[in-house]
Amino acid sequence: MEILATFGPLILMVVIFYFLLIRPQQKKQKQVRNMQQELKKGDKIITIGGFHATVHALDEDQIVLLAGDGTKLTYDRSAVREVVEQS
């Protein structure tokens, strides 16, 4: 019984941290990974650096983005923060 009284609060804190911090972060990372894998040609995106562009071509790990002036830039898929408008 003394062991439970000693380690009970510690175990409770670990469980609370898991459900309040760790689990939501894992769900968010999974959603971001799915979004990056589901990119399609023509999607309007924003990169983690704040660059707004349109997806021009897709590769397994990289994407080619088309800037407003016609410039084509190659980025890793992991650099995409969000999809603004899907094609």
ZICORSUL-V224440 format. One record per residue. N is the residue number from 0. PSI is psi in radians with two decimals (none if undefined). OMEGA is omega in degrees with one decimal (999 if undefined). Layout:
N_PSI_OMEGA, N_PSI_OMEGA
//
This chain:
0_-0.59_-179.9, 1_-0.59_179.1, 2_-0.75_178.7, 3_-0.70_179.1, 4_-0.55_-179.1, 5_-0.85_-174.5, 6_-0.17_-180.0, 7_-0.92_178.9, 8_-0.62_178.5, 9_-0.77_178.9, 10_-0.72_177.9, 11_-0.71_178.2, 12_-0.72_178.9, 13_-0.76_179.3, 14_-0.74_179.2, 15_-0.79_178.1, 16_-0.67_-179.9, 17_-0.87_-175.3, 18_-0.45_-178.6, 19_-0.48_-175.0, 20_-0.94_-171.4, 21_-0.89_-175.9, 22_-0.83_177.6, 23_-0.63_178.9, 24_-0.70_177.8, 25_-0.70_178.4, 26_-0.73_179.2, 27_-0.78_179.0, 28_-0.67_179.2, 29_-0.71_178.1, 30_-0.73_180.0, 31_-0.77_178.4, 32_-0.75_179.1, 33_-0.73_179.0, 34_-0.75_-179.0, 35_-0.57_178.7, 36_-0.43_-176.8, 37_0.23_178.0, 38_2.52_178.9, 39_2.78_176.7, 40_2.31_179.7, 41_-0.22_177.8, 42_2.43_174.3, 43_2.22_-172.6, 44_2.92_171.0, 45_2.28_179.3, 46_3.00_178.7, 47_-0.31_176.7, 48_-0.02_178.4, 49_0.18_-179.8, 50_2.18_177.7, 51_2.25_-177.7, 52_3.08_176.7, 53_2.42_178.8, 54_2.15_-178.7, 55_-0.74_-179.5, 56_2.70_-177.9, 57_2.49_172.9, 58_3.12_-179.1, 59_-0.81_-177.0, 60_-0.24_-174.0, 61_2.79_174.7, 62_2.61_175.2, 63_2.17_-178.3, 64_2.52_179.2, 65_2.05_178.9, 66_2.99_-177.4, 67_-0.52_-178.3, 68_0.16_177.9, 69_-0.01_178.7, 70_2.39_178.3, 71_2.24_-179.8, 72_2.50_178.9, 73_2.25_-179.9, 74_2.75_169.4, 75_2.61_177.6, 76_-0.55_-177.4, 77_-0.20_179.1, 78_-0.11_-179.1, 79_2.15_-180.0, 80_-0.77_-179.0, 81_2.73_174.8, 82_2.15_-177.9, 83_-0.76_-177.3, 84_2.21_179.3, 85_2.60_179.8, 86_none_999
//
